[in-house]
Amino acid sequence: MHTTPGSVVAVSSLKEFFRDAFHAAALNQRLRIDESVEAYVVSLLTLFSRVEALYERTPEGPRLRPLALMLADAVDAPTPVARQQALQRLGDVSLFIAGFFMRSFARKLVDVDYHIAMGGNAYGCLADTLRQSSRGRAAAQVYAQLARGFQGLVDVLNEVSEMSYRHSDADVLRLYEVWLKTGSRRAHALLGKLGVQPVRSAGARREH
């Protein structure tokens, strides 16, 4: 049976915190999504607040499985249900990491646009798969919105995670880099508030 993060029983106070924070950030970012999508993301945030839900157990301790291996899990899945679960996991982890750990990408070879591409494509493939059955059409609509609005959702989660964070000079450069790579409206707006007017050079191109 296909499950969603909303099926996990979470601590109500934490879920209420994420609901209020996400709703406020979504309004501020003028992100238009259905209530079902908002509920999905809030449940996802609540679920991944538990280390054991986000990370996988290994002999070396909790580790985050690379996205490429998650994609391989979906490609090599033995059953349609296993493939759906692998695609959902890939989309969920990509969204959470891109939304809450954007600053950490500055120290890594894999950047935030990679997570946006992987997560958006995973949700899109999952939506296409679920549309093929009458029972999966409602869930397909949710995943289709997650795929289409992935960048906007990342912006909203960035705001949730940085509500009390003050930007340094290095963060200004990082915001500019994120804007160049993803076209993030939130990054553009933050740069403007910080006194920086971003301009795309003639040779630059938006990748996603």
C-alpha positions in Angstrom: 0.0 0.0 0.0 1.3 3.4 -1.0 1.9 5.6 2.0 2.5 9.3 2.6 4.3 11.3 5.3 0.9 12.2 6.6 0.3 8.7 7.7 3.0 8.9 10.3 1.8 9.8 13.8 3.8 12.9 14.9 4.1 15.1 17.9 1.2 17.5 17.6 3.1 20.6 19.0 5.9 20.2 16.5 3.5 19.6 13.7 1.6 22.8 14.6 4.9 24.7 14.7 5.8 23.6 11.2 2.2 24.2 10.0 2.2 27.8 11.2 5.8 28.5 10.0 5.2 27.0 6.6 1.9 28.8 6.1 3.4 32.1 7.0 6.4 31.6 4.7 4.2 30.5 1.9 2.1 33.6 2.2 5.2 35.7 2.3 6.5 34.0 -0.8 3.1 34.2 -2.5 3.2 30.5 -3.2 -0.1 29.1 -4.3 -0.6 25.5 -3.5 -3.5 23.3 -2.5 -4.2 22.5 1.1 -3.4 18.9 0.4 0.1 19.8 -0.7 0.7 22.1 2.3 -0.4 19.2 4.6 2.0 16.8 2.8 5.0 19.1 3.3 4.1 19.9 6.9 3.9 16.1 7.6 7.2 15.6 5.8 8.9 18.2 8.0 7.5 16.7 11.1 8.5 13.2 10.0 12.1 14.2 9.1 12.6 16.0 12.4 13.3 12.5 13.6 16.9 11.4 12.7 15.9 7.8 12.2 13.4 8.9 9.5 15.8 11.0 7.5 19.0 9.0 7.8 19.7 5.3 7.3 21.4 3.0 9.7 24.9 1.9 8.8 27.8 0.3 10.7 29.4 3.7 10.9 26.2 5.3 12.3 23.3 7.3 10.7 24.1 8.2 7.1 22.1 10.0 4.4 21.9 7.8 1.3 23.2 9.6 -1.9 20.4 10.7 -4.3 22.0 8.8 -7.1 21.6 5.6 -5.2 18.0 6.4 -4.3 17.4 6.9 -8.0 19.0 3.5 -8.7 16.7 2.0 -6.1 13.7 3.3 -8.1 15.1 2.1 -11.4 15.9 -1.4 -10.1 12.8 -1.7 -7.9 11.4 -5.3 -8.1 7.7 -4.2 -8.0 5.7 -1.1 -9.0 4.9 -0.4 -5.4 8.6 -0.5 -4.5 9.4 1.9 -7.4 6.7 4.3 -6.1 8.1 4.2 -2.6 11.7 4.8 -3.9 10.6 7.8 -6.0 8.7 9.3 -3.1 11.7 8.9 -0.8 13.9 10.6 -3.4 11.5 13.5 -3.8 11.0 13.9 -0.1 14.7 13.8 0.9 15.6 16.1 -2.0 13.0 18.7 -0.9 13.9 18.6 2.8 17.7 18.8 2.2 17.4 21.6 -0.4 15.0 23.5 1.8 16.8 23.2 5.2 20.4 22.8 4.4 21.0 25.2 1.5 24.0 26.9 3.2 25.8 23.5 3.6 25.9 23.1 -0.2 28.6 25.9 -0.4 31.1 23.4 1.0 30.1 20.4 -1.3 30.6 19.4 -4.9 26.9 18.6 -5.3 24.8 21.8 -5.3 21.2 22.7 -4.5 20.2 22.8 -8.1 21.0 19.1 -8.3 18.7 18.3 -5.5 16.0 20.5 -7.1 16.3 18.6 -10.4 16.4 15.2 -8.8 13.5 15.9 -6.4 11.3 17.5 -9.0 11.8 14.8 -11.5 11.1 12.1 -8.9 7.8 13.7 -7.9 6.9 14.1 -11.6 7.6 10.5 -12.4 5.6 9.4 -9.4 2.7 11.5 -10.5 2.8 10.0 -14.0 2.8 6.5 -12.5 -0.1 7.1 -10.1 -2.2 8.6 -12.8 -2.4 5.2 -14.5 -4.8 3.9 -11.8 -8.1 5.3 -10.7 -7.1 4.9 -7.0 -3.9 6.8 -7.5 -5.2 9.9 -9.3 -5.8 12.0 -6.1 -2.3 11.3 -4.9 -1.0 12.0 -8.4 -2.4 15.5 -8.3 -0.4 16.2 -5.1 2.9 14.9 -6.5 2.3 16.8 -9.7 2.0 20.0 -7.8 5.1 19.1 -5.7 7.0 18.6 -9.0 5.8 21.9 -10.6 6.3 24.0 -7.5 9.5 22.4 -6.3 11.6 25.6 -6.5 8.9 27.6 -4.8 8.6 25.1 -2.0 12.4 25.1 -1.5 12.2 28.9 -1.2 9.5 28.6 1.5 11.4 26.0 3.4 14.6 28.2 3.2 12.6 30.9 4.9 11.3 28.6 7.6 14.8 27.4 8.4 16.3 30.9 8.3 13.7 33.0 10.2 16.2 34.0 12.8 19.4 33.7 10.7 21.5 36.8 9.9 23.2 36.8 6.5 27.0 37.4 6.3 28.9 38.6 3.3 29.6 35.0 2.3 25.9 34.3 2.4 25.2 37.2 0.0 27.6 35.5 -2.5 25.9 32.2 -1.9 22.4 33.7 -2.4 23.6 35.2 -5.7 25.0 31.9 -6.8 21.7 30.1 -5.9 19.8 32.8 -7.9 22.0 32.3 -11.0 21.6 28.5 -10.8 17.9 28.1 -10.0 16.2 31.4 -10.7 14.9 31.4 -7.1 12.6 34.4 -6.5 13.3 34.3 -2.8 17.0 34.5 -3.3 16.4 37.5 -5.7 14.2 39.2 -3.1 16.7 38.6 -0.3 19.5 40.1 -2.3 17.4 43.2 -3.0 16.8 43.6 0.8 20.5 43.3 1.4 21.2 46.1 -1.1 22.3 43.8 -4.0 20.7 44.0 -7.4 21.4 40.7 -9.1 22.1 40.9 -12.9 22.5 37.8 -15.1 25.5 38.1 -17.3 25.2 37.5 -21.1 26.9 34.1 -20.8 25.0 32.9 -17.8 22.0 30.5 -18.2 19.4 29.2 -15.9 19.8 25.5 -15.6 16.5 24.6 -13.9 
